[in-house]
Each structure stands twice: as structure tokens, then as C-alpha cells.
Amino acid sequence: METLSFTDIFKKSFLEMGGLMQGLTVPVLTRAVVYILLSVVLGFLLYLLYKKTYSGVVYSRAFAVSILGMTVLTCAIIVTIQSNTVLSPGMVGALSIVRYRTAVKDPMDLLYLFWAVASGIAIGAGMFLIALFVFIVMAVVLALLAHARGRHDELYILLVHYTGNGIEEKIRRAIGTHPYKIKSKTLRKNDVEMAIEVRVKKNDMRFVEALRGDDAITDLTLVQYSGDYID
């Protein structure tokens, strides 16, 4: 049995690396460039759609840009795996150990992340029409859901600090026919803090102005609740 030295193994490995370049032909490179450019276009459309349909509290431009980047990078991985079978096992093994520690708080953000990955895979596999069809279907569905949600009343949390007696009755009269719930009530020595959930028509803030002129009310805070609620 022939014994190979470290130098022989190194030379042999170096010569075999020429196989890594076998798949880099002009048609393969052209296809890769076209697919990656298409992934940039679709990723940018996802970026715009996420920005348009975002309904959370604080919009993160960095996350929106990461959606575009996720689409392009996933497409690049699939194109690389298809172009060179020598690299594909090592690349799959390397990607299998990647772990993401960033917590995704909004389920819609998770949806867009999976959508970006799926779009990148479809484009990298040459199925651009499928990626485009999925984009159109999802965009229409999200637009319809956003329109249906926009027709509902708006939900607010009203925080009231007041002193004295009889103020609760004044608050109820000011809210009037708007549906409301008292979420919390904190009693201190001289003042009271109440948190009231109020559902109102869009831009109907007359009840706040009615409470604003009362000297017994020290301050008012109105916070819009952006989550979902059930009628």
C-alpha cells in the first residue's frame, strides 16, 4: 500500500480543485446573473409591499431591507448548488449549522421572511413564474385583509389621571355611546389613574376634548391599540 505524505495529499487536493471551476461556463454565469437580478426585482417588490402593509407600532427599515437581502441570498445559494455539484454537499452542511437568535415578535414579519426564502428558492430553481404568481396571490390577499380591517372602528386606550369625586360619571358621559371597558383602576392618596379601552369611529376624538376642560383631570393620554380584536 502506497503511503502518501502531507505534501502529496496537498498537491492532489490542489489539482482536484480544478473540478470546482468546471461548472462555471458562460451559459451558467449568464443564467446566474439573470436569476439574481430577477430575485432583486422580486425582493424589492416584497420590500415595498411590507412597507405598505405594515401595521405594527414601530416600522423597522432594517428588517424590510433584510427581506430583500434574504430573497437575493437564497436565490444565490440555490443557483450555486445547481451550478456545481461538488460544492452543494458542503454548502448544505454549512447552512445546516446556522442558527438565528433574533426574536421575531410580529407573526407577519415571520410570514415575510418565509415568503422571501420561498421566492429565492423558486427563482434560483428557474421557476420565476411560480414566484411571481405567489407574489400576486399573496399581495391580493393581504390587500383585501387590510381593506376589510380598515373598515372597522379604531381601538384606543385612554389613560386618565384625576382627583376628586364624581369624575367617573363625567368620563362615562363624555365617552357617550362609544363601546368601552375599564381595563385598570389605580387608587392613590389624592388621585386616581384609570385605563379605559374605547372603540370609536375613525378620527372621532370629541370625547377627549370634552374631558380636557375639566379641572379635576390632571392629564389625559390616548394610545392607539394596533393589535387585533374581536367584535
Secondary structure by P-SEA (a helix, b strand, c coil): cccccaaaaaaaaaaacccccccccaaaaaaaaaaaaaaaaaaaaaaaaaaaacccccccaaaaaaaaaaaaaaaaaaaaaaacccaaaaaaaaaaacccccccccaaaaaaaaaaaaaaaaaaacaaaaaaaaaaaaaaaaaaaaaaaaabbbbbbbbbbbbccaaaaaaaaaacccccccccccccccbbbbbbbbbbccccaaaaaaacccccccbbbbbbbcccccc
